[in-house]
């Protein structure tokens, strides 16, 4: 586990690297590996067992907030989801159930960009994958939400490989390797 940052000027290929890691593109040269596995040898479904992502390339899908962040309608998953959305500051502890049942439009188009980003992060955390890719996770977030997200990322970095693509970083995040 560690927090790695990919940085570079606009147009340098940061998002392309992200898309290569997610198998949106196939490398023309070289090899990308997860442990001993080459990405070329893994199917997209196999890859999704290892990686979750926060990116506009993965919109929120579902009729309610709960469905969008849990990929589920199972009540057994609601407790973890409720605790997480409250911890992320998306709702108060007493309004967790109502918040999770809130109807949303297609891809969460009726939500603010900051709320969509925080919900994408919640979805990535709830999937419990060992690798987390974050593409501009702080974009559209106010200072309070940036601080909350930094705290959550810091907690996760001892147990997850986190790869962060961000042009601008909050001051209160510690990167292990750039």
C-alpha positions in Angstrom: 0.0 0.0 0.0 1.1 3.5 -0.9 -0.1 6.7 -2.5 1.6 7.4 -5.9 1.0 10.4 -8.0 1.3 10.7 -11.8 2.1 14.3 -12.7 2.8 16.1 -15.9 1.9 19.1 -18.0 -1.5 19.3 -19.8 -1.3 16.9 -22.7 1.6 14.9 -21.3 -0.4 11.6 -21.2 -1.6 11.3 -17.6 -5.1 10.4 -18.6 -3.8 8.1 -21.3 -1.8 6.2 -18.7 -5.0 5.9 -16.6 -6.9 4.6 -19.6 -4.1 2.1 -20.3 -4.3 0.8 -16.7 -8.1 0.4 -17.1 -7.7 -1.4 -20.4 -9.6 1.3 -22.4 -6.5 1.2 -24.7 -4.0 -1.5 -25.5 -0.3 -0.6 -25.2 1.6 -0.6 -28.5 4.9 -1.1 -26.6 5.9 -2.2 -23.1 4.0 -4.0 -20.5 1.8 -2.9 -17.6 1.8 -5.3 -14.7 -0.3 -5.9 -11.6 2.1 -8.0 -9.5 3.1 -10.8 -11.7 0.2 -10.5 -14.1 0.5 -8.6 -17.4 -2.5 -6.5 -18.2 -2.4 -8.0 -21.7 -3.1 -11.4 -20.1 -6.1 -10.2 -18.0 -9.6 -9.7 -19.4 -11.5 -6.6 -18.4 -13.6 -8.5 -16.0 -10.5 -10.0 -14.3 -9.0 -6.6 -14.1 -12.1 -5.2 -12.3 -11.5 -7.7 -9.5 -8.3 -5.7 -8.6 -9.1 -2.1 -9.5 -11.7 0.5 -8.7 -11.6 4.0 -10.1 -12.8 7.5 -9.4 -13.2 9.1 -12.8 -15.7 10.8 -15.0 -15.2 7.8 -17.3 -17.2 5.8 -14.7 -20.5 7.6 -14.2 -22.9 6.9 -11.4 -25.4 4.2 -12.5 -28.6 3.5 -10.6 -32.0 4.9 -9.7 -31.0 5.9 -6.2 -27.8 7.0 -4.5 -27.6 3.6 -2.8 -27.8 1.7 -6.1 -25.2 4.1 -7.7 -22.6 3.6 -5.0 -23.2 -0.1 -4.2 -24.0 -1.7 -7.5 -26.6 -3.4 -5.4 -30.1 -3.4 -4.1 -29.3 -5.7 -1.1 -30.2 -4.3 2.2 -27.2 -6.0 3.8 -24.9 -3.5 2.1 -26.8 -0.4 3.3 -25.2 -0.2 6.7 -21.7 0.2 5.3 -22.9 2.6 2.6 -24.8 4.7 5.2 -21.8 5.0 7.5 -19.6 6.0 4.6 -21.8 8.7 3.2 -22.1 10.2 6.6 -18.3 10.0 7.2 -17.8 11.7 3.8 -20.0 14.6 4.9 -22.7 13.9 2.3 -25.4 13.7 4.9 -25.9 13.8 8.6 -26.0 10.5 10.6 -29.7 10.9 11.2 -30.5 11.3 7.5 -28.4 8.4 6.1 -31.4 6.2 5.1 -33.2 9.1 3.4 -30.0 10.1 1.6 -29.4 6.6 0.3 -32.9 6.3 -1.0 -32.8 9.6 -2.8 -33.7 9.3 -6.5 -31.1 10.5 -9.0 -31.3 11.2 -12.7 -29.3 9.3 -15.3 -25.6 9.3 -14.4 -26.4 11.6 -11.4 -26.8 14.5 -13.8 -29.0 16.3 -11.1 -26.1 16.2 -8.6 -23.4 18.8 -8.3 -20.0 17.9 -9.7 -18.6 17.8 -6.2 -21.3 15.5 -4.9 -20.9 13.2 -7.9 -17.1 13.1 -7.2 -17.6 12.2 -3.6 -20.2 9.5 -4.5 -17.7 8.1 -7.1 -15.2 7.9 -4.2 -17.8 6.2 -2.0 -18.5 3.6 -4.7 -14.8 2.9 -5.1 -14.3 2.4 -1.4 -17.3 0.2 -1.0 -16.1 -2.2 -3.8 -13.1 -3.0 -1.5 -10.6 -3.6 -4.3 -6.8 -3.5 -3.5 -6.0 -0.9 -6.2 -7.6 2.5 -6.4 -7.1 4.8 -9.4 -8.1 8.4 -8.8 -8.4 10.7 -11.8 -8.6 14.3 -10.6 -10.5 13.4 -7.4 -10.3 16.9 -6.0 -11.8 18.6 -9.0 -15.0 20.4 -8.1 -14.6 19.9 -4.4 -14.7 22.7 -1.8 -12.0 22.9 0.9 -14.0 20.9 3.4 -14.6 18.0 1.0 -11.0 18.1 -0.1 -10.0 17.7 3.5 -12.4 14.8 4.1 -11.2 13.1 0.9 -7.5 13.6 1.9 -8.3 12.0 5.3 -10.0 9.0 3.7 -7.2 8.5 1.2 -4.6 8.7 4.0 -6.4 6.0 6.0 -6.5 3.8 2.9 -2.9 4.2 1.7 -1.5 1.6 4.2 -3.7 -1.1 2.8 -4.3 -0.1 -0.8 -2.2 0.8 -3.8 -3.5 4.2 -4.7 -2.6 5.9 -8.0 -3.5 9.6 -8.2 -3.7 11.7 -11.3 -4.1 15.4 -10.3 -2.8 18.7 -11.5 -3.6 20.4 -8.3 -3.3 18.9 -4.8 -4.5 20.1 -1.5 -1.7 21.0 0.9 -2.7 18.4 3.5 -2.1 15.2 1.5 1.1 13.3 1.7 2.3 11.5 -1.5 4.6 8.6 -1.1 6.0 8.7 -4.7 5.6 11.0 -7.7 
